[in-house]
Amino acid sequence: MRKIIIAILALFIIGGAFFGAKTLIDNKKAPKPKIKKEVKIISTDTVVNATVPIIIPANGNLQAKRRVELFSEVTGVFKPTGTLFKRGQEYRAGQTMIIIENSEFYAQVQSARSNLNNQITAIMPDLRLDYPNSYAQWQSYLNNWDRNASTPQLPEPKDDKEKYFITGRNIYTTYYNIKNLESRLGKFRIKAPFTGVLTEALVTEGTLVRNGQQLGEFIQTGIYELEVAISGEFADLLKVGKEVELQNITGTKTYIGKVTRINGKIDQQTQTITTVIEVSDKNLKDGMYLTANLQAQQIENAIELDRSLLQDGDQLFVVHDTLLELVSVQPVHFSDKTVVVKGVDDGTVIISKMIPGAYEGMIVKTEQQAAADKQKAVSKSESK
């Protein structure tokens, strides 16, 4: 009987302990965490609305405005000219760049000239008898003709009878054949069409040059063009004659160019329009990479900000009584790094650098306020 009573008491004790523990666990309340109010120190700017130019960046490589690819229209050996035909060689306008051996062809031209002279000489007796009024001018033509120079133009006939007589003797045919040969003879010598520099030299002295062979490339220095592709949405804003700022790849040098041509067709694939900018500077080189900053239009009463400051596409954090607030703005133009917005009143204090984890109602302190508080603390400690 005693053992039974002990067992029952033990069960009561265990049960009471279980229920007591459960009651304590259920009634236990976790202590409220103490939230530490952290004040962020931020950088700010005061809004001053102004006229903001819309700048369109574009880039490309310079090309000489005047460029000539040199080709041979005759066959022969490249003769020395006294100036080496090498890359970087400068030539003045009219200076001989290439001379090709032409002795064989020159003899052919001289033969044709002699043949014409004989034909005219043969008709002189008939001219004296049948066309005495024209005899003097044809005799003067023969007397003044220099066979080593370009063939002079034939005398004009006095009437149709004389013209038919001259034509029947094949004199006009022979004359125009000679002029054709003389034109070809001039192609054995290539002269610089303008002052510039040789950028490609594909032959050297003593080389056998063939008809149609490329000899090199010649450009005019100092005046260059930059072709850039601009978004088609700005096609109606670009104007010929507008000045453009150009910078080199490092951004250390700036040049001023001018829009000279705008293509009338938009590329269907890229939806861009080709714009040509002309720039002149002695320090520029063909093929140099430049960045152009085209001013498309101007936005009145606007500000330009870093794109990271824009929230949800049309909101901006402003500082009001040490608290952050979101205000709605009107974005006007986006670039790679900045955005132009309207709708912010003058004197509004905005953040100038994005704050990680920023939210509306966040307590902040400007850098100026933090510096002032620090100075007060220092002065208070010194006065004690």
C-alpha positions as CSV (number, residue, x, y, z in Angstrom):
1,M,0.0,0.0,0.0
2,R,2.8,2.3,0.8
3,K,4.5,1.7,-2.5
4,I,1.3,2.5,-4.3
5,I,0.9,5.8,-2.5
6,I,4.6,6.8,-3.3
7,A,4.0,5.9,-7.0
8,I,0.9,8.1,-7.1
9,L,2.7,11.0,-5.4
10,A,5.6,10.6,-7.9
11,L,3.2,10.8,-10.8
12,F,1.5,13.9,-9.3
13,I,4.9,15.6,-8.9
14,I,6.0,14.8,-12.4
15,G,2.8,16.0,-13.9
16,G,2.8,19.2,-11.8
17,A,6.4,19.8,-12.9
18,F,5.5,19.3,-16.6
19,F,2.5,21.6,-16.4
20,G,4.4,24.2,-14.5
21,A,7.3,24.2,-17.0
22,K,4.8,24.5,-19.9
23,T,3.1,27.4,-18.2
24,L,6.4,29.2,-17.7
25,I,7.4,28.6,-21.3
26,D,4.1,29.9,-22.6
27,N,4.2,33.0,-20.4
28,K,7.8,33.8,-21.2
29,K,8.2,37.2,-23.2
30,A,11.4,38.1,-25.1
31,P,12.8,41.5,-24.1
32,K,12.2,44.2,-26.6
33,P,15.4,45.0,-28.6
34,K,16.7,48.5,-28.2
35,I,16.7,50.1,-31.6
36,K,19.7,52.4,-32.0
37,K,18.9,55.4,-34.0
38,E,21.7,55.8,-36.6
39,V,22.0,59.2,-38.2
40,K,23.6,59.1,-41.7
41,I,25.9,61.9,-42.7
42,I,25.2,62.8,-46.3
43,S,26.4,65.1,-49.1
44,T,23.8,67.6,-50.4
45,D,23.3,70.2,-53.1
46,T,21.0,73.1,-53.3
47,V,18.9,73.2,-56.5
48,V,19.4,76.1,-58.9
49,N,17.4,75.6,-62.1
50,A,19.1,76.8,-65.2
51,T,19.3,76.1,-69.0
52,V,20.8,72.7,-69.5
53,P,22.3,71.8,-72.9
54,I,21.5,68.3,-74.2
55,I,24.9,66.8,-75.2
56,I,25.0,63.8,-77.4
57,P,28.3,61.9,-77.2
58,A,29.6,60.1,-80.3
59,N,33.0,58.8,-81.4
60,G,34.9,57.7,-84.4
61,N,38.2,57.9,-86.3
62,L,39.4,60.9,-88.2
63,Q,39.8,60.7,-92.0
64,A,41.6,63.2,-94.2
65,K,39.1,65.3,-96.1
66,R,41.1,65.0,-99.3
67,R,42.4,61.6,-100.0
68,V,43.7,60.2,-103.3
69,E,44.5,56.6,-104.1
70,L,47.3,56.5,-106.7
71,F,46.9,54.1,-109.6
72,S,48.9,53.6,-112.8
73,E,47.1,53.9,-116.1
74,V,50.2,52.9,-118.1
75,T,52.9,50.3,-118.1
76,G,56.6,50.9,-117.5
77,V,59.5,51.1,-115.1
78,F,59.3,53.5,-112.1
79,K,62.1,56.0,-112.6
80,P,63.7,58.0,-109.8
81,T,62.4,61.5,-109.3
82,G,65.0,62.8,-106.8
83,T,62.5,62.3,-103.9
84,L,62.1,58.9,-102.4
85,F,58.6,57.5,-102.8
86,K,58.1,56.4,-99.1
87,R,55.5,56.7,-96.4
88,G,55.5,60.0,-94.7
89,Q,57.1,61.8,-97.6
90,E,55.6,65.3,-98.1
91,Y,54.9,66.8,-101.5
92,R,53.9,70.2,-102.6
93,A,51.0,70.8,-104.9
94,G,52.2,70.2,-108.5
95,Q,55.4,68.4,-107.5
96,T,56.2,65.3,-109.4
97,M,55.6,62.2,-107.4
98,I,56.1,59.3,-109.9
99,I,57.8,59.1,-113.3
100,I,57.3,56.0,-115.5
101,E,59.6,55.2,-118.4
102,N,57.9,56.4,-121.6
103,S,60.6,56.5,-124.3
104,E,58.8,53.9,-126.5
105,F,55.4,55.6,-126.2
106,Y,56.9,59.0,-126.7
107,A,58.4,57.9,-130.0
108,Q,54.9,56.7,-131.1
109,V,53.6,60.2,-130.3
110,Q,56.3,61.9,-132.2
111,S,55.6,59.6,-135.2
112,A,51.9,60.6,-135.1
113,R,52.8,64.3,-134.9
114,S,55.1,63.9,-137.9
115,N,52.4,62.2,-139.9
116,L,50.0,65.1,-139.2
117,N,52.6,67.6,-140.3
118,N,53.1,65.7,-143.6
119,Q,49.3,65.6,-144.2
120,I,49.0,69.4,-143.7
121,T,52.1,70.1,-145.8
122,A,50.6,67.9,-148.6
123,I,47.4,70.1,-148.9
124,M,49.1,73.4,-148.8
125,P,49.3,73.8,-152.7
126,D,45.6,73.1,-152.9
127,L,44.8,75.6,-150.2
128,R,46.9,78.3,-152.1
129,L,44.8,77.7,-155.3
130,D,41.3,76.9,-154.0
131,Y,41.2,78.6,-150.6
132,P,43.7,81.5,-150.7
133,N,42.0,83.3,-147.8
134,S,42.9,80.3,-145.5
135,Y,46.3,79.6,-146.8
136,A,48.1,82.2,-144.5
137,Q,46.7,80.8,-141.3
138,W,47.6,77.2,-142.2
139,Q,51.1,78.3,-143.2
140,S,51.5,80.1,-139.9
141,Y,50.3,77.0,-138.1
142,L,53.1,74.9,-139.7
143,N,55.7,77.6,-139.0
144,N,54.9,77.9,-135.3
145,W,54.4,74.2,-134.6
146,D,56.9,72.8,-132.1
147,R,56.9,69.0,-132.4
148,N,58.4,68.6,-128.9
149,A,55.4,70.4,-127.4
150,S,51.7,69.6,-127.2
151,T,50.0,69.7,-130.7
152,P,48.3,73.1,-131.1
153,Q,44.6,73.4,-132.1
154,L,44.0,73.3,-135.8
155,P,43.0,76.6,-137.5
156,E,39.2,77.3,-137.9
157,P,38.0,76.9,-141.5
158,K,36.6,80.0,-143.2
159,D,33.6,78.2,-144.6
160,D,32.0,74.8,-145.0
161,K,33.8,74.0,-148.3
162,E,37.1,74.4,-146.6
163,K,35.9,72.3,-143.7
164,Y,34.8,69.5,-146.0
165,F,38.1,69.7,-147.8
166,I,40.1,69.4,-144.6
167,T,37.9,66.6,-143.3
168,G,38.3,64.6,-146.6
169,R,42.0,64.6,-146.1
170,N,41.6,62.8,-142.6
171,I,43.4,65.7,-140.9
172,Y,40.9,66.0,-138.2
173,T,41.0,62.3,-137.5
174,T,44.7,62.3,-137.3
175,Y,44.7,65.4,-135.0
176,Y,42.3,63.9,-132.5
177,N,44.3,60.6,-132.4
178,I,47.3,62.6,-131.6
179,K,45.5,64.5,-128.8
180,N,44.4,61.1,-127.4
181,L,48.0,59.9,-127.4
182,E,49.3,63.1,-125.8
183,S,46.7,62.7,-123.0
184,R,47.9,59.2,-122.4
185,L,51.5,60.4,-122.5
186,G,50.8,62.7,-119.6
187,K,49.8,59.7,-117.5
188,F,53.5,58.6,-117.3
189,R,54.1,61.4,-114.9
190,I,51.9,61.7,-111.7
191,K,52.0,65.0,-109.9
192,A,50.7,65.9,-106.4
193,P,47.1,67.3,-106.7
194,F,47.6,69.2,-103.5
195,T,50.1,69.7,-100.7
196,G,50.1,66.7,-98.4
197,V,51.8,63.5,-97.3
198,L,52.2,60.0,-98.7
199,T,50.5,57.5,-96.3
200,E,51.0,54.4,-98.4
201,A,53.8,53.5,-100.8
202,L,53.3,50.2,-102.6
203,V,56.1,50.5,-105.2
204,T,59.7,51.7,-105.3
205,E,62.1,53.0,-107.9
206,G,63.0,50.4,-110.5
207,T,59.7,48.5,-110.0
208,L,57.9,47.5,-113.2
209,V,54.5,49.2,-113.0
210,R,51.6,47.7,-114.7
211,N,48.4,49.3,-116.0
212,G,45.8,49.4,-113.2
213,Q,48.3,48.7,-110.4
214,Q,47.8,50.7,-107.2
215,L,50.9,52.7,-106.3
216,G,50.0,54.3,-103.0
217,E,47.8,56.7,-101.1
218,F,48.1,60.5,-100.7
219,I,46.3,62.7,-98.3
220,Q,46.1,66.4,-97.4
221,T,47.1,67.1,-93.9
222,G,45.6,69.6,-91.5
223,I,41.9,69.2,-92.5
224,Y,40.0,66.1,-91.4
225,E,36.5,64.7,-91.1
226,L,34.9,62.7,-88.4
227,E,31.9,60.5,-89.2
228,V,29.7,59.7,-86.2
229,A,26.4,57.9,-85.9
230,I,23.7,59.8,-84.0
231,S,20.4,58.5,-82.8
232,G,17.6,59.2,-85.3
233,E,15.5,60.9,-82.7
234,F,17.9,63.9,-82.8
235,A,17.8,64.2,-86.6
236,D,15.6,67.3,-86.5
237,L,17.8,68.9,-83.9
238,L,21.1,68.7,-85.8
239,K,22.1,71.6,-88.0
240,V,24.8,72.1,-90.5
241,G,27.3,74.7,-89.3
242,K,26.9,74.0,-85.6
243,E,30.1,73.9,-83.6
244,V,31.1,70.7,-81.9
245,E,33.6,70.0,-79.1
246,L,36.0,67.1,-79.8
247,Q,38.3,65.4,-77.3
248,N,41.1,62.8,-77.7
249,I,40.8,59.4,-76.2
250,T,42.5,60.5,-72.9
251,G,40.4,63.6,-72.6
252,T,43.6,65.8,-72.3
253,K,43.1,67.8,-75.5
254,T,40.1,69.5,-76.9
255,Y,39.4,70.6,-80.5
256,I,36.5,72.6,-82.1
257,G,34.9,71.2,-85.2
258,K,31.9,72.1,-87.3
259,V,29.0,70.0,-88.7
260,T,29.4,70.1,-92.5
261,R,27.1,67.3,-93.7
262,I,24.1,65.3,-92.4
263,N,23.0,62.2,-94.2
264,G,19.4,62.4,-95.4
265,K,18.8,58.7,-94.7
266,I,18.5,56.9,-91.3
267,D,20.1,53.5,-91.1
268,Q,17.2,51.0,-90.8
269,Q,19.1,48.5,-88.7
270,T,20.7,50.9,-86.1
271,Q,18.2,53.8,-86.5
272,T,21.1,56.2,-86.5
273,I,22.0,59.0,-88.9
274,T,25.5,59.7,-90.1
275,T,26.8,63.2,-89.3
276,V,30.1,64.5,-90.6
277,I,32.2,66.9,-88.5
278,E,35.1,68.9,-90.1
279,V,38.0,69.8,-87.9
280,S,41.3,71.5,-88.7
281,D,44.4,71.3,-86.5
282,K,48.1,70.7,-87.3
283,N,48.4,68.3,-84.3
284,L,45.7,65.9,-85.6
285,K,46.5,62.8,-87.6
286,D,44.6,60.6,-90.0
287,G,43.0,57.7,-88.1
288,M,43.0,59.4,-84.7
289,Y,40.2,58.4,-82.4
290,L,38.1,61.3,-81.1
291,T,34.9,61.7,-79.1
292,A,32.4,64.4,-80.2
293,N,30.0,66.1,-77.9
294,L,27.1,67.4,-80.0
295,Q,24.8,69.9,-78.5
296,A,21.3,68.9,-79.7
297,Q,19.1,71.3,-77.8
298,Q,18.7,73.3,-74.6
299,I,16.2,72.5,-71.8
300,E,15.0,75.5,-69.8
301,N,14.4,75.5,-66.0
302,A,16.0,72.1,-65.4
303,I,18.9,70.4,-63.5
304,E,21.3,67.6,-64.4
305,L,21.9,64.8,-61.9
306,D,23.6,61.5,-61.6
307,R,21.3,58.7,-62.9
308,S,21.9,56.8,-59.6
309,L,20.0,59.5,-57.7
310,L,16.7,58.9,-59.6
311,Q,14.3,56.5,-57.7
312,D,11.8,54.4,-59.6
313,G,12.4,56.4,-62.7
314,D,10.6,59.6,-61.6
315,Q,11.4,60.3,-57.9
316,L,14.2,62.0,-56.0
317,F,15.3,62.1,-52.4
318,V,15.2,65.6,-50.8
319,V,16.2,66.7,-47.3
320,H,13.5,68.3,-45.2
321,D,14.1,68.9,-41.4
322,T,16.8,66.2,-41.2
323,L,14.5,63.7,-42.8
324,L,14.6,62.2,-46.3
325,E,11.5,62.7,-48.4
326,L,10.7,61.4,-51.9
327,V,9.4,64.0,-54.4
328,S,8.2,63.4,-58.0
329,V,10.2,64.9,-60.8
330,Q,9.9,64.9,-64.6
331,P,12.8,63.3,-66.4
332,V,13.5,65.0,-69.8
333,H,16.7,63.4,-71.1
334,F,18.8,60.4,-70.2
335,S,22.5,59.9,-71.0
336,D,24.9,57.2,-70.1
337,K,25.7,58.7,-66.6
338,T,23.3,61.6,-66.1
339,V,19.7,62.6,-66.3
340,V,18.1,66.0,-66.9
341,V,15.0,66.6,-64.8
342,K,12.4,69.3,-64.3
343,G,9.9,70.0,-61.5
344,V,12.3,70.7,-58.6
345,D,11.9,74.1,-57.0
346,D,14.9,76.4,-56.6
347,G,16.5,76.2,-53.1
348,T,15.4,72.5,-52.6
349,V,18.1,70.5,-50.8
350,I,18.8,67.2,-52.5
351,I,21.3,64.5,-51.9
352,S,24.3,64.6,-54.2
353,K,25.5,61.0,-53.6
354,M,23.4,57.9,-53.4
355,I,22.9,56.6,-49.9
356,P,22.9,52.7,-49.5
357,G,19.7,51.6,-48.0
358,A,18.1,55.0,-48.1
359,Y,14.3,55.2,-47.4
360,E,11.7,57.9,-46.9
361,G,11.7,59.2,-43.3
362,M,15.4,58.3,-42.7
363,I,17.1,60.6,-40.3
364,V,20.1,62.3,-41.9
365,K,22.6,65.0,-41.2
366,T,24.4,67.1,-43.8
367,E,28.2,67.3,-43.8
368,Q,27.9,71.0,-42.8
369,Q,25.7,70.1,-39.8
370,A,28.0,67.3,-38.7
371,A,31.0,69.6,-38.9
372,A,29.1,72.3,-36.9
373,D,28.1,69.7,-34.2
374,K,31.6,68.5,-33.9
375,Q,32.9,72.0,-33.5
376,K,30.3,72.7,-30.7
377,A,31.4,69.5,-28.9
378,V,35.1,70.5,-29.1
379,S,34.3,74.0,-27.8
380,K,32.2,72.6,-24.9
381,S,34.9,70.2,-23.8
382,E,37.5,73.0,-23.9
383,S,35.4,75.2,-21.7
384,K,35.1,72.6,-18.9
